Amino acid sequence: MTAALLRLIARHRRGAVLASALLAAFLGLTLQARQDVAAVTFAKRALLMTVAPFIKATAWVGGGARAVWRGYVDLRGVQADNRRLRAALHEMRQRLEGLHEMAQENRRLHALLELPDVDGGRPVAARVIGKDATNWFRTLLIDRGGGAGIERNAPVLAPQGVVGRVVEVVPIAARVQLVTDPVSSVSGLLQRTRVTGIVTGDRGPTLRLRYLPLMADVAVGDRVVTSGMGGVFPKGVPLGTVTGVERKSGALFQEAVLEPAVDLSKLEEVLVLAGPPAR
């Protein structure tokens, strides 16, 4: 019978432990009611030793679950914050890029406005909206035309010097022949020696100063400006700088190779002298 009782207790040991705990609690309360301090203290200790492991395990599991849940919720919140911050950062970068581009455009337009006063027309600022993709960018399209008073053969300038001349005009746009076009020609003047010649386009991105007298003093580094002759370009606008001098045997003239004053491949805004000055 004792073996059977032990097997029964082993099979239901959890229930037996709980029953023992409840019995101990009941005895503790009974003893406390009778004010037996020693017995009560012993009963309380026994109850604490019995129940404490279960309470600790429950608290640990519950605390871990709460920590995991809080971590999950916090992680979701951090991810959402990160997405908002990335979106805000992207927007700020776009705004900064826009402001940087506007600042650069303002500097270019300010440089155009600071061009020295030149005779020959009313200045009209225009944006470059197209370029000829062949022949070294020898023509370009601007966004101002006949509606702004621009006419054929109007000079086109940049802060650094001559760009070219207008060759086609419609009400809202115009085509500009660049000074590097082989069929372009501008009367040029060597600033140092005051010798004149004709500046034309070359086979590449350079210019040529032609029809210089054989005995003319021409040196690398000399600056060439418009002479004012020909009735198109005002006098004194930079055309380029001499990078080489050619004296061919038997030729009647010498020539100079020029680097253009304006980097024509990077133009974004130009100034057109559009007809007579406004009154």
PEBEL-V760950 format. One line per field, one symbol per residue. ss: DSSP state (H for helix, E for strand, L for the rest). psi: psi as a letter, one per 40 degrees, with the letter a starting at -180 (. if undefined). Layout:
# PEBEL-V760950
ss=???
psi=???
This chain:
# PEBEL-V760950
ss=LHHHHHHHHHHLHHHHHHHHHHHHHHHHHHHHHLLLHHHHHHHHHHHHHHHHHHHHHHHHHHHHHHHHHHHHHHHHHHHHHHHHHHHHHHHHHHHHHHHHHHHHHHHHHHHHHLLLLLLLLEEEEEEEEEELLLLLLLEEEELLLHHHLLLLLLEEEELLEEEEEEEEEELLEEEEEELLLLLLEEEEEELLLLLEEEEEELLLLLEEEEEEELLLLLLLLLEEEELLLLLLLLLLLEEEEEEEEELLLLLLEEEEEEEELLLHHHLLEEEEEELLLLL
psi=dddddddddddfdddddddddddddddddddddefgdddddddddddddddddddddddddddddddddddddddddddddddddddddddddddddddddddddddddddddehihiieihhhiiiheiiheifffeiihieiaddeehiiehihiideahdaihdihideiihhhieehdeihhhihhddefhiahhiiaeaeiihhifhideihhiheiihiieeieedhiiehhdahheihhgiheieiiiihihidhgeeehdiihhhgaiii.
